[in-house]
Every structure is written in structure tokens, then in C-alpha cells.
Amino acid sequence: MNDFKDQQAVSYRNKKVLIFGLGLNQGGVGSAKFFAQEKAVVKVTDLKDVKTLKSSIDQLKRYKNIKFILGKHDKKDFSWADLIIKNPAIKPDNTFLKYTNKIGKQVEMDMGIFLQFVKPSQIIGITGTKGKSTTASLIYEVLKTKFHNLIFAGNIGTSVLDKVRQIKENSLVVLELSSFQLESFDKKKVSPKWAIITNIFPDHLNYYPSMKSYVEAKRAIIKYQQPGDTLFLNREDKISTSSEFLKNLYSKIIFTSKDDLPKSFKPSLKGEHNLANIASALLVAKNFEVEESVALSRLEKFKGVEFRMQLVNDYKGVKIYNDTAATNPDAAIAALETFPHSLLIAGGMNKNLRLNDFAKAIDKYSKQVFFLEGDATNQLKKLMKRKNKIAGVYKNLSDVVQFVKQVAKRGDVILFSPGATSFNLFQNEFDRGRKFNEAVKKVFQN
């Protein structure tokens, strides 16, 4: 069931498809485009209004078979649909999701549709709380030296359905997978032939009812692996290497460690924690028989992924890093450990995560901290012992960047690593990252 152009088993022509949550992360746009191009009758519903969703709507204007219902949801649209494609961020207890289950409608995410067009034996799946984007990018970089029909997809800011038409019988797909996307694997009862887990820490506890349910969602990446499949595990990670997590496993396990890297290895990528990600990519490359010298050369030159400890400016000896992708405290702690004594911009909204260790890290490693407003910030302020390090709480990034410039001196590092979300101020972490880069460009003019 490969080579999309020859795919006859699944047809969506004239099917009534409801996109439940258009959003601004491109996932909803990609789904709407896919079904419109497949000649389905498409409706898009989202609680956000036209103005907020303009950037997404503009990409869909040319499709005459898409109708928009914005600023509200209506049960009649859910009753109308043959198929409902839900945004991954929509929680299971959503009123309209409960209604669709009650009336027996088929509900999928874009990943569920993607899995109709690709076999598990073609998938190299990467997940983890931290480092999955970097590790997936590293793996893609080294494998493309050997494989010409290699596709990079998943949790990378676009819909997986944008890549469906590129898939051939001999394609390999490097697939970055969030816990939400892995729910589709669990539903289809499949796991990737090659699975890589970077680590598992508490996250998304504003979505999952418990840490146990979050871990179980991650477990879908290995749950249905078969004999002959391979699992790459970070030896230092406690949860993914536990006997409970690995119960009933049939695949071969390859443990990875930063100690697998040669002593002479000199990465361009910043951060001690990234050595584990690089080591995972190296062992995956070895598994696919990529020449070691070629793999190491690519891995040494890799400079990182946008919005993940990204160097955005070096202004008169002041280095400015954008780590907006650090939406949980553990990721921000790793960034602080990489850049001790930095001028930290952090805070925002909490995801029901414990912030004690983050507060301790701010006390220990930051020179000063500039907070964005939100409930996580309120908690961090209470938890911090060295309150003299708190420069202030700000409503927008322009003000923060302006103030931090006034105190920065040659040799300083300005680190934007929130350790929280900011849905109270921004559309998502990528919007937050773009706005930070814009503010830096405006304020730090040479």
C-alpha cells in the first residue's frame, strides 16, 4: 500500500471531512489541503476567529471545497462529517469529542491518516521529552548521505500529510513523534521498525491526567514492535530503561551513551546534554551501515535546530540564544547548565509541572532573570531563594529585550529559555520564538 499515486485502497473523494481545530502550527492547514486535494468535501471548525487564524486561512483560500466555521463549534457539523480530523492538542474530555464518540463518528489525527500510506518497516521513529527534534535532525543528516529516498516528517512544524505524496515503496521516513502523535500508533496497533527514545521526564501534565498516562503514551513507540525491530535507548535515562517500561518487548535493544563518541570528537552543537543526542544518531548510522568517518563528519558540523539554543546574534561581544522550544523546566535547566551566569529570560504558563528544580537552577546559574508574566512565573518567584536576581516581570518580549540590553556587558550571554508555555501572550512556542528574534533584531542593531 505504497507509492501514493498507485494508492487505490483508500479514497476520500466526496467524503465529508471535518477538520476539528485549524490552529497556527500548520498541522490543520496540511490536513485541510490534503483532503481538499483528494476531492473531499471539507469543513474547518475552530474557536479562534478569522483575524487570529488569518495566516492559516490565507494558505487555504484557493480551495473551493473548503468551508470555514470559525469562532465556535456546532454539533451539526460533527453530525454531518464522515471523518473528523482532530488537532492533537484537543483533550479527550472535550465536549465535542465526547459527542463524536457518542454518535459513533470516525475520529483521527493527521498521523492516523499518514499511517495508511506508510508501513512500520519504513519508519525510523524518534520520541522523547527533550532532544527529539535535535536527534531526529541529526539522524536525518547522517542517513541522507546514504539513502536518496529519505523523508523527514513528524512533529516538525508541518503536517505529516504534506509528505504523503513523496512516499515510495523504497522510502525511509525519519519521523519525529510527540506523545500526542504516538496515540495514533497506539490506535492502529503499530510501532516503528526502528525506535529511538532520547529520555522521558514529566511534561504535558496539563493534558495527561498523570505522569503514568504520559509515559504510557510514549510507550506506543515500542509497544507493537516485532522480533527483528530495533530500539535505541539512552542508557542514562531512568524511565525508558526501566523494566516496567520495557515489559513484553520483542525488539532488539541498543543502548546509547555519550561515551560512545570518540575522545577526538568536537561538536559544533552546544550543550553537554546534546552529546547523548549525537551518540544516538551515531549508533543509528552504524546500524544502517553508514561509514563512521562520514557520520562523524556530519555530526561534528551540525549546528542545531531553529529555536533550540539557537545563536541569533553576537552583539559587541554579547551572545544571544533563542531556546523557545524549552517549554518544560528540565529543558530550561539543561540550557542554564550549558550557559551558566547568563542573563535569563524565562517564565510563562505552567503545564502542571513541578518547578522546584528550575527555581534552584535559576538561583544557582543565572546572573539575573527577566520573567514573562504567567502562573509559572508566580510560582518561580515564590520558590527562588535569591530574589535579588529577579530583574522584573514583563508583559511583552520587546520590553524584556530592551531592559536586558541595558544590563548586558561584553562577554555576557542572554538566554531565552522559558521552561514554560506562553499561551497567555503568544499563539505557540514558535510564534514566541519568532517574536523574540524580531525583538532582538530591532533592539540590538549594529
N, C-alpha and C positions, 0 to 999 in steps of 0.2 A: 504494500500500500504506500509506495513512494513515487518519486517523480511527480510533482504536483500536477503537471499538465496531463498526465495519464490517469490521474486520480478520478475514478468513476464511482467508488464505493460511497462517498459522502457528497451529497449535493444540497446546497442551500437555496437554490433558485426558487423564488416565490415563497420561501419560508418567512414567517413573521418573527422578526428578531428584535428584542428589546435590549438596548444597552443600558444597564442599570448603574449609573454613575459614570459620567463622561470624564470628569476630573481634568487635571492640568499636567499629568505625568506622562502623557502620550499613550498610555495603555488603552484608554477608552477610545481615543482617536484611531488607533491602529485597529481595534476591533470593529468600529463603525466602518472604516474604509474597507476592511476585508469583506464584511458581509454585503456592503453596497456593491463592491466589485463582483461578488458572487451572485448578484441579481436578486438578493433577498429584499424583502420589504422591511426597512429598518426604522425603528423609533429610538430616540435617545432621551432618557429622563435623568434629571439632576436637580438637586435642591438649590444649587447655585444659579444666579441669574445670568442673562446674556452678557452683561458687561464683564462680570468676573471670568466667564468662560470664553471670552472673545478669541483668545489665541488658539483655543482648541476648535471652536466653531469655524473660524476662518479656513482651517485646513480641510473642512468637510463641505464647504459651500457648493462645490462643483457637482456634488452627488444629488441628483434629483429624487432618489429613492430613500432619502433620509429625512425624517420629520423630528423636530425638537420639541420636547415638553420640559420647560425649564422653570426653576423657582418653586417646583412642587413635584410630588409623585401622586399618581392616581391609580387606584386599584383596577380600573377598567383597562389600563394599558398592560398590566400584568396578566389580566384575564385574556386579553387579546393575543398575547405572544405565544408562539410555538416553542420558542427558545429564549431564555433570559441569560445574558452575559453580565455577571456582576463584577463590580470593581472589587479588587482584593481587600480594600480597607473596610468594606461593609461588614459589620459584625453579624454573627449568626443569630443574635437575638433581635435583629432589625425587624420592625413590624411588617414591612412589605416582603421581606424574605420569608418570614413565618407564614404569611398569606400564600405565597407561591408554593410553599411546601404543602400547605393545607389543600390547595386545589390541584396538586399533582403536576406542576409545571417542571420542565427540564431546566435546571439552573447549572451553568458552567462558568468558569473563569476563562480568560483567553488561553491560558496554559492547557486547560482541558481540551480545547479545540485543537491546539497545536499538537497534542499527543495523538490525535487521529492521523496525523500526516508524517510522523517520525517514529521509528522503532526504538525501544530502550537500548538496543545494541548499537545505536548510533550516537548515544548521548554520553557526554562527559559532564557530569553534574557537580556543581560546586556550591556548598552552602556553609553557613557559619554566622555567628553573631557579629564578629569583627573579621575583616580581611577578605571576605568572599569576593568583593569587586576586584581588589588588587590581585588576589590569587587567580581568579578567572582570567583576568587580563594577562597575567604572566604566562599562564598555561597556553592561552591563545597565541601569544607572541612566539613561544618556543615551538609549538606544534605546526604553526604555519610555515616554518622552514622546511617541513617535510610533506605536509598534506595540502593539496591545492584546492580541494573542495571542502574547506573548513569554514564553518559558520559560527559566529559569535552572537548569542542571544540570551534572553532571560531578563533579569532584574537590572537592566542597563539603561533605563530611561526611555525605552521604546517598547511597543507591544511585540511579543513573540510572533504574532500573526503577520507582522511586516516582513518576516524572514521565511514564511512558509513556502513561497513560490521559488525560493532558491534551493530547496532541499532536493537532492538527487538520491538515487539508490546507494551511491558510494559516499555520500556526505557524512562527515563527522560534525556534531554540534557541541560546541563548548557552551554550557548553559549555566549561567549564574542563577541561583534559586533562593528566593526568600522563603520564610516559613509559610507564608500565605500561598505562594505558588506550589509548594510541596503538597498542599492539601489536594490539589488536582491529581498528583501522582497517587496519593492515598486512595482517592475516589476511584481511579482507574486500576488500582492494584498493580502498579508497575513502579520500578526504580531504575535509575540509570545503570548501564553496564559498568561504568566507571564512576565512582562517587568519591568526592573529596570533602572532608569536613575540617574547617580551619579551627573551630572552637565553638563552645556553647556557653554563654553567660546569660543572666537574666535580661530580658528585653520584651517589648510589646506586651507588658502585663496590664496595659490599659485595653488590650484586645482579648488576650487569653485569660481565662479565669484563674489560672495558676501556673507556676513555673513548670509543673509536671505536664500540663497540656501543651505548653510551648515546646518543651523537649520532645514530646510525642509527635508534634507536627514536624519537627526537624528529622525525626526518626524515619519518616517516609522515604528519605533518600536511600536508605539501606533495607527497609522493611521487606521489599519484594525482590531483592537481589537473588540471583540464581548461582549455583555452582559454576565456576568459570568467570564470574564477575569479580571486580576488584574494588576494595575500599581503601582509601588513603586517609590515615588518621594522624593528627598532630599528637605525638607522644606525650607532650606536656599538658594536654587538655584533660581535665578530670572527668567531665561528664560524658563526652563521646567515647572515652576509652573504658568506661565502667562496664562491669558485667551485666548490669541491668539494661543499659543502652544496647549492648551487643548480643542480647539474648536471641536465640533462634536464627542466628546469622549463618548463611551458607556460602558467602563470598570469601575470597582471599583477602587478608588484611596486610597492608604495607604501612608500617609506622614511619612517620617522617619527623625530623628534628633539625634544628638549625645546625647541629653538629655534623649533619650530612654534607654541609658546604665545605669546600676546601679552604684551608687556612689562608691561601693567597687571594681568596675571593674578595673583590672590592665593589660593593653595590653602589649604584647612584641613588637608590631608593633610601630615603631617610627612615630611621626608626628601628630600634632593636627588635621590636615585635614583628617587623616585616621580614626578618631573616627566616622565621618559621614559614611564612607565606612563600618565600623564594625557594626554600627547601622542598616544600610540597610540589611546586612547579617543576623542580629539577627531577624529583623522583617520578613524576608523571611522564616527563620527557624520556627518562630512561626506560620506563615501561613501554613506551611507543617507539623505542629504539632510535631516538634522536641522538646523534653523535654528541657526546658530553661536552666537547670543546665548543660546539656550535650553540648548545643550550646555555652554557655558562656565559658565553659572549653576549647572547641576547639578554640574559638575566642581569648581567652587570650594567648594561646600557639602559635598562628600563628605568624611567624617571618617575613613574607614578601615574595615578588616575586623577582626573579632574575632581576637585572638591575633597580630596583625601590627602591632607598635609601637602597641599599644592602651593608651591612658591609663586606668589602672584606679583611681588615687587621687591626690589632691593633698592631702597631709597636712602642715599647718603649713609650707607652702612647699616641701615635698619632693614632687616629681612621680615617680610610679611607673609604668613602662611594661612591658607584657607582650608580648614578642616570641617566644613559644614556638615559633611557626612557623618560626623561623630554625633549621633542622636541619642546615644546612651552613655552613661558615666564611665564605663570601662574603656570605651574608645577614646574618650577625652583624657582619661588618666594616662593611657599609653602615649598620647600626643604630648602631654605635660612632661612625662618622663623622658621623651625624646628631646624636648626643648625646655630644660629647667631654667628657672629665673626669667621666664618670659612674661611679657605683658599680655595677660589672658583676657579674651573676650568670650564670655560663657553665659550659660543660663537659658531660661525659657520655660517651657511647659514640661512637666514630668509625665512619665509613662508608667506610673505606679512602681517605680524602681527605688531601691534604697540608695541614698545619696551620701551616706556617711564616709565612704572611702574617697569619693570625689572631693568632698569638703576637706578631708585630711590632705589630699594631694594638692589642692589649691593652697592650703596653708603651707605645705612643705616646698612646693616647686615654683609657685608663681611669684613674680616680683610685685605685681598688682593685678587685681581682677576688675574688669569692667563688665557689669551684668546687663543682660537684656531682661526686661520685665517678664514675669510669669511665676507660676506656683513653685517650679523647681528652684528658681532664684530665691524666693522667700524661704524655702527650706534650707538652701545652702547658706544663706546669710545667718540663719539661726545655728547651724551646725559648725560653722567656721569658728576656730578659736582666735585666729589672728585677724580680727575685724578691721584692724588698721590697714590691711591690704585691700579692702574694698574701696575702689575709687568712686563708685556710684552705680545707680540703676538707670537704664536708658530705654526710651520708647522706640527709638529707631537707630538703624546702623550708621546713618550719616553722622548723627551726634556722637556715637561711640567712637567712630573712626577719627572724628575731629578732635575729641578730647585725648584719645590715646596718642595722637600725633604730637600733642603739646608736651607730653612727658617722655616720649621716646628719645633715646640718645644713641649715638653711633655704637654699634655692637649689640644693640637690643634686638630681640625677636618679638614681633607682635603675632600672637597665635589666636586665631579664631577657631575654637573647638568647643562648641556649646555644651555637649554632653546632655542635650535635651532637645525636644522639638520646639517649634515656634509657630504653631498654627494660629496663635492669637495675633501674630504680626505678619506672617508670610504664608504663601499658598502651600509650600512644602520646603524641604531642606535644599532643593536645587534652586528654587526661587530665592531663598535666603542666601545661598552661595553666590548667585549672580548679582544680587543687590550688594553684597559685601564687596565683590570685585569692582562694581561700579563706583561704590563709595571710595574705595582705595584709589581708583584711577582719578577721581575728581579731587580728592583731598591731597594725595601725595603726587602732585605734579612737579616734574623736574624743572 
